Amino acid sequence: MRKSKIIILLLSVFVFLILVGCGSSDLLLDNTINPDEIDKIQFVQAMGNPVYGADSKIITERSEIAWFVHAFNGVVVGDEVRQENIGIGSHATIRFFSEDAIVYQFFFNVNDTGKLFLDSRFYYVEYPDLTPFELYLKSSAEAIVVDENFIEMERPSE
């Protein structure tokens, strides 16, 4: 009788640990971003030929900043991206600013915001709703062209 109680207790602890392990997730951020502390967000698409720059938006609309903050606060990091699934090209960049200082900066595989660069590798990531690229497209901010130093430039004529 005592032996069966110990076995049941051990099995219960084992099941509990499995459930706790499955319930946890690998969130990207240890602390959530406070949208009130973010003044602007700059999204820079992957740059092809630097002579032509890269399309970018500087997002300052409070509701749009809240969309991006919500997306990043809920990012779950998944498996590492296999080398053959990595697109060749420069990276897209998203920068979060507070009082003109960069407080968060993220790099993505080309314009695929489902593949995030972390610790010298790309990982698949999932967002609670829309991806950052979808939010970029949805944003009402004016599209500009920036050089490789993120400085606005004139759009070259083709």
N, C-alpha and C positions, 0 to 999 in steps of 0.2 A: 504494500500500500504506500509506504513512504517512498519507495523507489519510483513508483508511477507519478507521485506528486512532483518529485524532482524533475522527472522527464517532461511533465506537462509544463512546469515552470520554465525550464530551459527552452522548450519549443516556443512558449509564449514570448520569451525575451528575444529569441531568434526572429520570430515573425515581426515583432515590434521594430527591431533594428532594420529589417528589410523594408518595412513600410516607411520608416523615418528616412532611410536612404533614398527611396523612390520619390518621396515627397519633396526632397530638397532639390534645388537646381543650381546651376552654375551661372549666377547673375554676373553680368559684365562688371558692374560697379558695386563696390563695397558699401558706399553711401549713395543715397539718391541725390540727384541734382535738384536744387531748389529753383524753379522757373523764375522766381522773383529776383534771383541773383544773376541771371543771365541777361545781358543787355542786347546781344546780337549773336547770330549764328551765321557762319559763312560756309556754304557748301560749294566746293570747287570740283567740277567734273574732271575725269581723267584727261590729261593733256596729251594730245597727239604731237604734232610738230610744234615745238615751242614758239616758232615764228608766228603761229596763228593763235597762241594763247589757249585758254580753256574757259568754257562758259562757267559762270559762277552767279550765285545770288547771295546777297547779304540780307538776312532776314531780321527785321526789327519789330515786326508786328507781334504784339504780345500773345495773341491767340496762336500764331504760327510757332512762336518760340515754345509755347506750352505743348504743341503737338510733338515737336522734336524731343523735348525733355521727357514727355511721356514715353516716347518710343525707346529712348536710351535707358530710362529707369527700369524698363521691363525687358531689356535684352538678355536673352539666355544664350550662353555660349555652348555650342555643341562640339561635334567631332572636328578633328583637324582635316583640312581640305587636302586631298591627295594631289601630288605634284601635277599629274596629268589633267586635273580639273581647275588649274589656275590659269586664268587668261593672261595673255602676254600684252603688256602695255603699262603705262604709268597708272598711278593710283588716284582714286577720288579721295578727297579730304573733307572732313567736317570739323570745324573749329567753333567751340563755344567760348564766348567772351564775357568777362565781367570787368567793367570799367577799363576797357581797352586792353586787358590782359587775357591771354589765352588760358582758360582754366581746364579745358578738355580738348583733346585733338584725337581724331580717329582716322585711320587709313583703310581703304577698301580695295579689293581686287578689281581694277579698272572701275567701271561704274556699277558693279554688282555689290550692293550694300548688304547682301546676304553672306558675304565672305569678308570677315574683319581680320586685319593684321594685328596680332598680339604675340609678344615674346618671340619675335623673329619667325613667326609662322602665320598662315592663314587658317581661320576657324570658321565653320558655318555658324551663323547666328540667326536667332528668330526674334521677331518683334511682337509685341502684344497686338498691334493693329497694322498700320501701314509701315512700309519700309522707309528709310530716310530718302531714298531716291524718289519714291512716290510722293513723299511730303515736299521734296524739292520741286517736283513738277506741279504740284497743287498750289505751291506758294504764289502769292500775288506780287512778290518782290520782283523788281526789274532784273532781267538777266544782263550781266555785264561780262566783259572778257578780262581775264587777269593773266599776268605772266607767271613764270615758275616761282616767283617770290610773293605771289598773291597780290600784286599791285595792279590796279586797274590800268588797262591799256586800250588804245583804239582798236576796234575790230579791223583787221587788215582786209583790203579789198582782194578779191579772188582773182 
